């Protein structure tokens, strides 16, 4: 299954003209306009399109369906699926490898402020020119394809093309949605990593933990080692069964990493660190203790309990399990202090579950109207909060700027959370930069 997009750029509803082979290169803004126009194709199941795309524009990548004995990719591939912690684990692996001296390619989603965050080489975001040139090549290649590749298929191909062009040694791939039919699953990997599985995206992945786990465990491939976080019993059962069917050696990582400091706050991040280290070892990627220590202490991963200033925390938690981990981290860091909560959540999320997890650490709640068209209406969130905690003070604000102004006027610490899209909008606002959805409309 292929993700329809991360933070959304503004699209007028009219498809951008798709060029034919030989067209001149388009600039960064126009390239993104074309890319975001592909969201009209939505989410499509199946790997046929991405396999064809990779074979035609990324010949150095080993596509999974190729017959045994064909040459491997020109780099090692670490593939990460799961519900929560995928991005943090990917960032930790990347940081450790970079500290060890490897040239790395990191592919994650969604982005917060700029599209370029999704594709990094040794920590550096892909350049405007590389985005424009890569998308021009892909646009010309797929102009007459039917079915046309989706947004996420094109972004996946762009990332892998960039990694080939820049001659990376190790690629870390975060799944976009699910695993079994995610575009990233077309690539043969050297290790399959599964972070904790919980409820999210039920409309696509299934209504039970077992069904969701079956989609996530779809990244397990024949003979490829599996490194999994500690899971719910029903998820562990599915993972073990899939691994046994594939003859894939499996390790469940249950103990946290406690040897050196981890820059990301929270006990769950020490569990993620242990998972990242186990994945590197399973992939037979050399890393010594000093590289591990340096990588984990220097990692930067915005919107994961990010201290913006001495009073303000930004976190992209967007499902009940992630929000429970956020609340526990809040208690670890601040004890019994309660937050002025600035909250925005996407409409397809478990609004009640999120509100129930946040209510015990909130002194009051501000509900701004945000720019994402996928956001739940503040009035709807207010009704949910009123049902969960009737006596909790709750105010609707017309904008993020007004919500932040009111929050700063209160004496409490401030917690901004509910969505990575919202976190990105806030970070862009605080930096004085365009938000992600405005990027291709400048």
Beta strands, then each sheet from edge to edge (+ up, - down):
strand 1: 76-81
strand 2: 104-107
strand 3: 119-121
strand 4: 124-125
strand 5: 170-174
strand 6: 191-194
strand 7: 225-229
strand 8: 250-253
strand 9: 306-307
strand 10: 312-314
strand 11: 339-343
strand 12: 362-368
strand 13: 393-397
strand 14: 413-417
sheet 1: 4+ 3- 2+ 5+ 1+ 6+ 7+ 8+
sheet 2: 9+ 10- 14- 11- 12- 13-
end
